[in-house]
Amino acid sequence: MTLLFNDTKKLEKALGEEAAGVLIGILEKQGEEARRELATKADLERGLKELELRLEYRLTLRLGAIAVSAIAIVAAIMKFIS
């Protein structure tokens, strides 16, 4: 979190220069941590979406293979019966 010049001056006036400096440091550190947390959350969401797409793709391939196998079995049975 970056404080505006006016905010910094108001804090210095209300708390004193030293206390304001400490408070500003704390607020900036919290802002940085919040940004990192948001980035981490976005990375996790992106990773989950990629995992979902890969699983969906693999499931589609396997279902397709099962369908092809079933058709081949039915065709073999039909040929055997005829």
C-alpha positions as CSV (number, residue, x, y, z in Angstrom):
1,M,0.0,0.0,0.0
2,T,1.5,3.3,-1.0
3,L,0.3,6.3,0.9
4,L,-0.2,9.6,-0.8
5,F,1.9,12.5,0.2
6,N,-1.0,14.2,1.9
7,D,-1.8,11.1,3.9
8,T,1.8,10.8,5.0
9,K,1.9,14.4,6.1
10,K,-1.4,14.0,8.0
11,L,0.0,11.0,9.9
12,E,3.2,12.8,10.7
13,K,1.2,15.7,12.1
14,A,-1.1,13.5,14.1
15,L,1.4,11.0,15.4
16,G,4.7,12.6,15.1
17,E,7.4,11.9,12.5
18,E,8.8,8.8,14.1
19,A,5.5,7.0,14.9
20,A,4.2,7.9,11.5
21,G,7.2,6.4,9.8
22,V,6.7,3.1,11.8
23,L,3.0,3.0,10.9
24,I,3.7,3.8,7.2
25,G,6.2,0.9,7.1
26,I,3.7,-1.5,8.6
27,L,1.0,-0.4,6.2
28,E,3.3,-0.8,3.2
29,K,4.4,-4.2,4.4
30,Q,0.8,-5.3,4.8
31,G,0.0,-4.0,1.3
32,E,2.9,-6.0,-0.2
33,E,1.8,-9.2,1.6
34,A,-1.8,-8.7,0.3
35,R,-0.5,-8.4,-3.2
36,R,1.6,-11.5,-2.9
37,E,-1.4,-13.4,-1.4
38,L,-3.6,-12.3,-4.3
39,A,-0.9,-13.4,-6.8
40,T,-0.7,-16.8,-5.1
41,K,-4.5,-17.2,-5.2
42,A,-4.6,-16.3,-8.9
43,D,-1.8,-18.8,-9.6
44,L,-3.7,-21.5,-7.7
45,E,-6.9,-20.8,-9.6
46,R,-5.0,-20.9,-12.9
47,G,-3.4,-24.2,-11.9
48,L,-6.7,-25.7,-10.9
49,K,-8.2,-24.6,-14.3
50,E,-5.4,-26.2,-16.2
51,L,-5.8,-29.4,-14.1
52,E,-9.5,-29.5,-14.8
53,L,-8.9,-29.1,-18.6
54,R,-6.3,-31.9,-18.6
55,L,-8.5,-34.2,-16.7
56,E,-11.4,-33.4,-19.0
57,Y,-9.3,-34.2,-22.0
58,R,-8.1,-37.5,-20.6
59,L,-11.6,-38.5,-19.6
60,T,-12.8,-37.7,-23.1
61,L,-10.0,-39.8,-24.7
62,R,-10.8,-42.8,-22.4
63,L,-14.6,-42.5,-23.1
64,G,-13.8,-42.4,-26.8
65,A,-11.7,-45.5,-26.5
66,I,-14.4,-47.3,-24.6
67,A,-17.0,-46.4,-27.2
68,V,-14.7,-47.6,-30.0
69,S,-14.1,-50.9,-28.2
70,A,-17.8,-51.4,-27.6
71,I,-18.6,-50.8,-31.3
72,A,-15.8,-53.3,-32.2
73,I,-17.2,-55.9,-29.9
74,V,-20.8,-55.4,-31.2
75,A,-19.5,-55.7,-34.8
76,A,-17.6,-58.9,-33.9
77,I,-20.7,-60.4,-32.3
78,M,-22.9,-59.4,-35.3
79,K,-20.4,-61.0,-37.7
80,F,-20.2,-64.1,-35.6
81,I,-24.0,-64.4,-35.5
82,S,-24.4,-63.9,-39.2
